[in-house]
Amino acid sequence: MFNYFKILSLTILLLAGCSNVPSTEEIDSDIGLLDKEIKEATATVQDYSGGLLAILANVRLETLQSTKTMLLQKKTGLKRYIPVSYSVDGKKYSAPENKNHLLQELKQDIENLKDDLVKAEKESDQYGGGLLGVLSLTQVATVKNSIAFLEQRRLLLKHDIPYYSILPATSKSNEQSFKPTPGKDIDKF
Amino acid sequence: MKTLLRIVLVGFFLVFFVELSLADDYNFRKTKWGMSIAQVKSSEPLDVAKEDETLLGYKTTVIGKDVFVAYFFINNQLVRARYVLAESHTNKNDFITDYNDFKEILTKKYGEPKQDKSFWKNDLYKDDYSHWGTAISMGHLVYLSSWETQDTEINDMLMGENFDISCIVEYSSKDLKEIEKKAQEKKALDAF
């Protein structure tokens, strides 16, 4: 009787050990790419002490870091067998039906922006400094930010993580609501 | 009896014309440039939503849209005022409709705009109208139309940044422009 129990326990252990470990290969590869970009963005942030270019560089860095954090959370969940699910306004999030189409569109948009970036960087290289130089650097930084935003959307969509956008806080009871004022609309313009 | 009727009629016309001339004198809602914070406050039937020494803010609706009303003051003189759209849309292209609705009512009141333009800073979505709202939210596309009256510059603007869109109708005083400019320069210098 004791031997049967031993065999049964070993079989259960063996089966549990052979179960499918969720693959984190793709998520790892995406995090790896993000790490490279974060390294580059960090170096750019350190190049500027203040001003518009510093703000733009910081926005890009923060966007990349938040994307990485979301992917890391998902990865940890997969590795530890903790299913991570997301609820938006109390409803469970599920990926849109046209996910693959959206991913394709986002990928194409990013490719187009990368072409724009090459052009912008080429133009920027023509200037050693001055106002035109600063303006062309601003253009480069803006395109880089656009790429980081779209990459964030693409990666979150790819890994079934909802994209959170900041919405205005819902009005509290003591807050004033939007009330019309007497009179014709045209007189208010 | 006839004399009494005459007096009543003259009185009626006087009141009517005074009202009419006063209505025409307003620069924004029931206010005129140079008014003090207290005067602007008394002109608004709404409750103040935000107040400091340079700003008075209210919440209201115009042409069926929720808007913030902001009055800007320099040295207790009204120099600028704005309607800022407070609506949110799932389809960002709907902001273009809002912008056009404001343009329509402004055109009805002030005539054809002096300037009516859209600027593409980045052509990524130019060929795809369904993404123009996204283009605005990313700062790729800006809309601007403007009007001018004897005392006022009026701008209807639609622009965006970091996926947020702002639709603003702004009124500014021509005569008090210099005062505002000087105050801004002083503020900028004080920051150093």
Interface residues (C-beta under 8 A of the other chain):
Chain A: V59 D109 N112 L113 D116 T142 V143 S146 F149 S165 L167 P168 Q176 S177 F178 K179 P180 T181 P182 D185 I186 D187 K188 F189
Chain B: A23 R29 E44 P45 L46 D47 A49 K59 T60 T61 V62 I63 D66 V67 A86 S88 I105 L106 K108 K109 N122 L124 M138 G139 H140 N162 F163 V169
